[in-house]
Structure formats: structure tokens, C-alpha cells
Amino acid sequence: MRSKSTPETGITRILFFEHIPDFQKLENLKKEFIVNAGHEFRTPLSLIIGYAEILQSYEADEGSKEWMLASILNNSRTLSEQIDQMLDLAAIDARIHSHTMLDTIDILQVLVGLCARFQYPNDTRRPTLTTTLTSHQVKGNTQLLTKCFNELLSNAFQYSFGQGAIQLTASTDNAGCCQIRIEDSGIGMTAEEAKLSISRFWRANKDGSNPGIGLGLSIAKEVINLHGGELYIRSAPGKGTCITVLLPPLL
């Protein structure tokens, strides 16, 4: 924004350089985020408080007590994860304006350690995770890359609804870049939704059937940008989603 006076009239005009449609879209996203975040925070908090009050008010049988305590724990973890996402995004924004420490790391170690969190051999309700991973050294931050691929894998599992398989591959492309691909057979997205999915606070499913505050993919995108890489999304409704990450080769 800049002010400019017209000598002939002495009238000061305020010139706006923002692109109004984009500015309005951002404002709408912010308002939607506040509504979504309030709902997502209120739901687990209500359950935590409700079950805690029940446990405090009367002697429940062991079965009921175990069930309510498990619900309190699960909802506490959900709330913690959502708060962590918001803090992660704030930390990433801070790093954009400072120097992010990048070391020479093996992407294989990052992915193998992460995959252990998503292996559910005794739970047939969840999708199966298959991996084809090769060693590849990159300049990276282990903590940030772990957060990035944790978000991408979490999304793949969340929107696969316990069906099909999720494939994770890591290889080297023709340009020497490290190529990581996560492909699921979930609900998928339209081309427009895929484009919007990396925007902050945007959610494809707004009916509340899937928890979240719309930060997962935007966090992943920001992390890859900090590493000088690229993130691509290919998706189609009912046919799943494939996310490809390219990290530059060592110089």
C-alpha cells in the first residue's frame, strides 16, 4: 500500500497493490480455519472433559473405566498433534527468514525409521504399506524431512479408509535427484482440489468426517521448498493420489 498526492487537487489517494481476489481468498481461508480449528479443538476437549467428569463422579466398572481412559488418551493425542502442526508451521516460517541447518544425510534412514510407525501387521482395517527404498544422500534436515514424510504418509492412510495399499518408493531420477513417491488407492481429488490441497488451512472434506485443520500438505510443501526441492500431486476422484517429491542432488 502507498499514498500519493495529486498536486492539482491536493487529494491524497491510497493505492493498493494487493491482488484483491487473492487477498479475499486468503481472508476467507483464515475465517474458515478459525471455524475448523475451533471445531477440531472443541471435539476432543469435550470428550476429554466429559469422560474425566464421569470418572470423577462415580465408580465405573473396570470395562467402562478402561474404555473411557482410552478415549481420553486418544483424544489428547489428537489435540496434541493438531497443536504440533500449528507450531511446526510457525517454526518453518521462522526458518524461511533464517538459515536452516542442512547436513549430508541418507534419505533411506529417514524413511525406514518413519515407516515403522505405519506398519500395522495385525490390523486388517488399515491399508498395507509396501516400500521399495534405495540409499540416496541429500543435503537435508532430518527432523524437518521426518515431519514432511510423516504428514504425507498420514494423509495417505487417512484418506484410504482402510482399503487397498500404500506404496512408498525412493529412487534416483535421470537428473540425479532423489525421487520419493507415495501412492495410495484412496478417495483421490479433482485437479482443482489437488491444486488447492497445498494451501494453508484448506480441507477437501469439510463435513467433519476426517479430522484435521488443513495444514498437513502445506507443511510438507514448505519443508520441501526449504530443501530446494519440488512436490507434485497427481490425483483423480476414486482412483487415489500419488505425491512425488524431488530433492536436489549433492553438489
C-alpha positions as CSV (number, residue, x, y, z in Angstrom):
1,M,0.0,0.0,0.0
2,R,1.3,3.5,-0.8
3,S,-0.2,7.0,-0.6
4,K,0.1,9.5,-3.5
5,S,-1.0,13.2,-3.6
6,T,-2.3,14.8,-6.7
7,P,-0.7,18.4,-6.9
8,E,-3.6,19.8,-8.8
9,T,-6.2,18.9,-6.2
10,G,-4.2,18.2,-3.1
11,I,-6.2,15.0,-2.7
12,T,-4.3,12.0,-1.3
13,R,-5.2,8.7,-2.8
14,I,-4.4,5.4,-1.3
15,L,-3.0,2.9,-3.8
16,F,-3.4,-0.8,-3.0
17,F,-1.1,-3.3,-4.7
18,E,-2.7,-6.4,-3.3
19,H,-4.5,-8.6,-5.8
20,I,-8.0,-8.2,-4.4
21,P,-9.3,-11.7,-5.3
22,D,-6.3,-13.4,-3.8
23,F,-6.5,-11.2,-0.7
24,Q,-10.2,-12.0,-0.3
25,K,-9.4,-15.7,-0.8
26,L,-6.8,-15.6,2.0
27,E,-9.2,-13.8,4.3
28,N,-11.9,-16.5,3.6
29,L,-9.3,-19.2,4.3
30,K,-8.4,-17.6,7.6
31,K,-12.0,-17.4,8.7
32,E,-12.6,-21.0,7.6
33,F,-9.5,-22.1,9.5
34,I,-10.7,-20.4,12.7
35,V,-14.1,-22.2,12.4
36,N,-12.5,-25.6,11.6
37,A,-9.8,-25.3,14.2
38,G,-12.4,-24.3,16.9
39,H,-14.4,-27.4,15.9
40,E,-11.4,-29.7,15.8
41,F,-10.2,-28.5,19.2
42,R,-13.6,-28.4,20.8
43,T,-14.5,-32.0,19.9
44,P,-11.6,-33.8,21.7
45,L,-11.7,-31.3,24.5
46,S,-15.4,-32.0,25.1
47,L,-14.8,-35.8,25.2
48,I,-11.8,-35.4,27.5
49,I,-13.6,-33.2,30.0
50,G,-16.8,-35.3,29.7
51,Y,-15.2,-38.7,30.4
52,A,-13.0,-37.2,33.2
53,E,-16.1,-35.8,34.9
54,I,-17.8,-39.1,34.6
55,L,-14.8,-41.0,36.1
56,Q,-14.6,-38.5,38.9
57,S,-18.3,-38.5,39.7
58,Y,-18.9,-42.2,40.2
59,E,-17.3,-45.6,40.5
60,A,-17.4,-47.1,37.0
61,D,-16.8,-50.8,36.4
62,E,-13.4,-51.8,35.1
63,G,-14.5,-52.3,31.5
64,S,-16.1,-48.8,31.3
65,K,-13.2,-47.2,33.1
66,E,-10.7,-48.7,30.6
67,W,-12.8,-47.6,27.6
68,M,-13.2,-44.0,28.9
69,L,-9.5,-43.7,29.8
70,A,-8.5,-45.0,26.3
71,S,-10.8,-42.4,24.8
72,I,-9.3,-39.6,26.9
73,L,-5.8,-40.7,25.8
74,N,-6.7,-40.9,22.1
75,N,-8.4,-37.5,22.1
76,S,-5.5,-36.0,24.0
77,R,-3.1,-37.3,21.3
78,T,-5.3,-35.9,18.5
79,L,-5.4,-32.5,20.2
80,S,-1.6,-32.6,20.7
81,E,-1.0,-33.5,17.1
82,Q,-3.1,-30.6,15.9
83,I,-1.3,-28.1,18.1
84,D,2.0,-29.6,17.0
85,Q,1.1,-28.9,13.3
86,M,0.4,-25.2,14.1
87,L,3.7,-24.9,16.0
88,D,5.6,-26.7,13.2
89,L,4.2,-24.3,10.6
90,A,5.3,-21.3,12.8
91,A,8.8,-22.8,13.2
92,I,9.1,-23.4,9.4
93,D,8.1,-19.8,8.7
94,A,10.8,-18.7,11.2
95,R,13.4,-20.8,9.3
96,I,12.4,-19.2,6.0
97,H,13.8,-16.0,7.3
98,S,16.9,-17.5,8.8
99,H,19.4,-20.2,7.9
100,T,18.2,-23.8,8.0
101,M,20.9,-26.2,9.0
102,L,21.3,-28.8,6.3
103,D,23.6,-31.8,6.7
104,T,24.5,-34.6,4.4
105,I,22.0,-37.4,5.3
106,D,20.9,-40.6,3.8
107,I,17.2,-40.4,2.9
108,L,16.9,-44.2,3.4
109,Q,17.5,-43.8,7.1
110,V,14.8,-41.1,7.4
111,L,12.2,-43.2,5.6
112,V,13.0,-46.6,7.2
113,G,12.7,-45.1,10.7
114,L,9.4,-43.4,9.8
115,C,7.8,-46.5,8.1
116,A,8.0,-48.4,11.4
117,R,5.3,-46.1,12.7
118,F,2.9,-47.0,9.9
119,Q,3.3,-50.8,10.0
120,Y,0.1,-52.5,11.3
121,P,0.6,-56.2,10.7
122,N,-2.3,-57.3,13.0
123,D,-4.8,-54.6,11.9
124,T,-6.6,-55.6,8.7
125,R,-8.7,-52.4,8.8
126,R,-5.8,-50.3,7.7
127,P,-4.2,-50.2,4.3
128,T,-1.0,-52.1,3.8
129,L,2.3,-50.2,3.4
130,T,4.8,-51.6,0.8
131,T,8.2,-50.0,0.3
132,T,10.9,-50.0,-2.3
133,L,13.7,-47.9,-1.0
134,T,17.3,-47.2,-2.1
135,S,20.0,-45.3,-0.4
136,H,20.5,-41.7,-1.5
137,Q,22.5,-38.9,0.1
138,V,21.0,-35.4,0.1
139,K,21.5,-32.1,1.8
140,G,18.8,-32.1,4.4
141,N,17.5,-31.6,7.9
142,T,16.5,-34.9,9.4
143,Q,13.9,-33.5,11.7
144,L,12.1,-31.5,9.1
145,L,12.2,-34.2,6.5
146,T,10.8,-36.7,9.0
147,K,7.9,-34.3,9.7
148,C,7.3,-33.8,6.0
149,F,7.0,-37.5,5.1
150,N,5.1,-38.2,8.3
151,E,2.5,-35.7,7.1
152,L,2.4,-37.3,3.6
153,L,2.1,-40.9,4.9
154,S,-0.5,-39.8,7.5
155,N,-2.6,-38.3,4.7
156,A,-2.3,-41.4,2.6
157,F,-3.6,-43.6,5.4
158,Q,-6.3,-41.1,6.5
159,Y,-7.9,-40.9,3.1
160,S,-7.6,-44.5,2.1
161,F,-10.2,-45.6,4.6
162,G,-8.6,-48.9,5.5
163,Q,-8.6,-50.3,1.9
164,G,-6.0,-51.1,-0.7
165,A,-2.3,-50.5,-0.4
166,I,0.0,-47.6,0.0
167,Q,3.3,-47.7,-1.9
168,L,6.4,-45.8,-0.9
169,T,9.4,-45.7,-3.2
170,A,12.7,-43.9,-3.1
171,S,15.0,-43.8,-6.2
172,T,17.3,-41.7,-8.2
173,D,15.9,-40.0,-11.4
174,N,17.8,-39.3,-14.6
175,A,18.9,-35.9,-13.3
176,G,20.5,-37.3,-10.2
177,C,17.7,-36.0,-7.9
178,C,16.3,-38.1,-5.1
179,Q,12.8,-39.1,-6.0
180,I,10.3,-40.2,-3.3
181,R,6.9,-41.2,-4.3
182,I,3.9,-42.0,-2.1
183,E,0.9,-43.6,-3.9
184,D,-2.4,-44.6,-2.4
185,S,-5.6,-46.1,-3.6
186,G,-7.9,-43.8,-1.5
187,I,-10.7,-41.4,-2.4
188,G,-8.5,-39.1,-4.5
189,M,-9.1,-35.5,-5.5
190,T,-10.1,-33.5,-8.5
191,A,-7.4,-31.5,-10.4
192,E,-8.7,-28.3,-8.7
193,E,-8.7,-29.9,-5.2
194,A,-5.1,-31.2,-5.8
195,K,-4.0,-27.7,-6.7
196,L,-5.6,-26.2,-3.6
197,S,-4.5,-29.0,-1.2
198,I,-1.1,-27.4,-0.6
199,S,-2.7,-24.2,0.5
200,R,-2.7,-23.5,4.2
201,F,-6.0,-24.2,6.1
202,W,-7.7,-25.8,3.1
203,R,-9.5,-29.1,3.5
204,A,-11.1,-31.3,0.9
205,N,-13.5,-32.9,3.3
206,K,-15.5,-30.2,5.2
207,D,-18.2,-32.4,6.7
208,G,-16.0,-33.3,9.7
209,S,-15.8,-37.0,8.9
210,N,-12.0,-36.7,8.7
211,P,-10.2,-34.8,11.5
212,G,-7.7,-32.1,10.7
213,I,-7.1,-28.4,10.4
214,G,-5.8,-28.3,6.8
215,L,-2.1,-27.9,7.5
216,G,-0.5,-31.2,6.6
217,L,0.2,-30.8,2.9
218,S,1.2,-27.2,3.3
219,I,3.7,-28.1,6.0
220,A,5.2,-30.8,3.6
221,K,5.4,-28.3,0.8
222,E,7.1,-25.7,2.9
223,V,9.7,-28.3,4.1
224,I,10.5,-29.4,0.5
225,N,10.8,-25.7,-0.5
226,L,13.3,-25.1,2.3
227,H,15.4,-28.0,0.8
228,G,15.3,-26.6,-2.7
229,G,13.1,-29.4,-3.9
230,E,9.7,-29.8,-5.6
231,L,6.5,-31.5,-4.6
232,Y,4.0,-32.7,-7.2
233,I,0.5,-34.1,-6.8
234,R,-1.4,-36.3,-9.2
235,S,-4.8,-37.4,-8.2
236,A,-8.2,-38.4,-9.5
237,P,-11.6,-39.0,-7.7
238,G,-11.9,-42.6,-6.7
239,K,-8.5,-43.6,-8.1
240,G,-6.2,-42.4,-5.3
241,T,-3.4,-39.9,-5.0
242,C,0.3,-40.0,-6.0
243,I,2.7,-37.5,-4.4
244,T,6.2,-37.2,-5.8
245,V,9.0,-35.3,-4.0
246,L,12.2,-34.4,-5.7
247,L,15.2,-33.4,-3.7
248,P,18.2,-31.9,-5.5
249,P,21.5,-33.9,-5.8
250,L,24.6,-33.2,-3.8
251,L,26.8,-30.6,-5.4
